[in-house]
């Protein structure tokens, strides 16, 4: 199920917690568009002519692209790739960008799924995160998107925000449920290196997230999602009626994908590529008809590590049979030997030869996955 990810590196304002590559220099949008159109043509052979099943515009803030830019990008994609008729095509959007005119324009484009960066319905939380939209705009964007015919919606929420009480987090969830949103991604606030959030905490201007609060919020999240009929199919992702984020599922299922735009990653099962996280370098290379990326060929150990790390995050789990077939008996024995302690501690279960995280295990997912890793001899 090959997919295409397009990184749009523009924001009106940087959020305090974000470490994704982006800039506020919106005057470079036209240069970016022209570079992207060229990169699409140059990379058309990467997916070996397989039908593209998903296209995802991420960022940054993809909803800062004007409709004419999006139309040209879709023309280029359709001219270089075979896009499946039922492809999932997602655009990430900020609530304040979803005006009536913009949504009307999107309806005439192939976009069939919106991922709206709500983050919180509470003014205090939005202020802390340095979000540019208001709680009123968050609500209005969902009403308007539904009225314009966008039923396949996803929203992002963040929990564990300092001063975000249990009651406020619970209220955020109830507000989301009131819209009958089919897909919700909920993330614990993480303090990433070299972000304004880290700097503010280090200077003691704001308090750091509280781990006990995050754990409590995670349990509330899981309980409420289950109560309202959502499937918890990945640590941070929940959906109703089987409306998984097909693009993200392809990442966790080890499918190939092509990344376009500065800082975007590509993967084909044997190697990983990542574009330079610098708009100027990316544009300069493309001006010479040379895509601007670094390349790493993956060893068997790296591919095994990748499979364990991604599969354990999902409800489908890590198949011991897959490890045996694809990586051999040595890796299989290592997997089972490592799993034994985590099963005894209640962080993992074994169901039909498949390892799955328990809810308590989800709180330690990275640590558990790293325990399974192998370093090639």
Secondary structure, DSSP 8 states (H G I E B T S, - for coil): --EEEEEE-B-SS--TT--SS-BS-GGGHHHHHHHHHHHHHHTTTTTTT--EEEEEEEES-GGGS-HHHHHHHHHHHHHHS-EEEEEEEEEEE-GGG--HHHHHHHHTSS--EEEEEEE-S-HHHHHHHT-SS-HHHHHHHHHHHHHTT--SEEEEEEE--TT--HHHHHHHHHHHHHTT-SEEEEEE----TTSHHHHHHHTTSS----HHHHHHHHHHHHHHHHHTT-EEEETTEEESTT---HHHHHHHTT--EEEESTT-EEE-SSEEEEE-S-HHHHHHHHHTT---EEEEE--HHHHHHHHHHHHHTBTT-EEHHHHHHHH-HHHHHHHHHHHHHHHHTTSEEEETTEEEE-HHHHTTHHHHHHHH-----
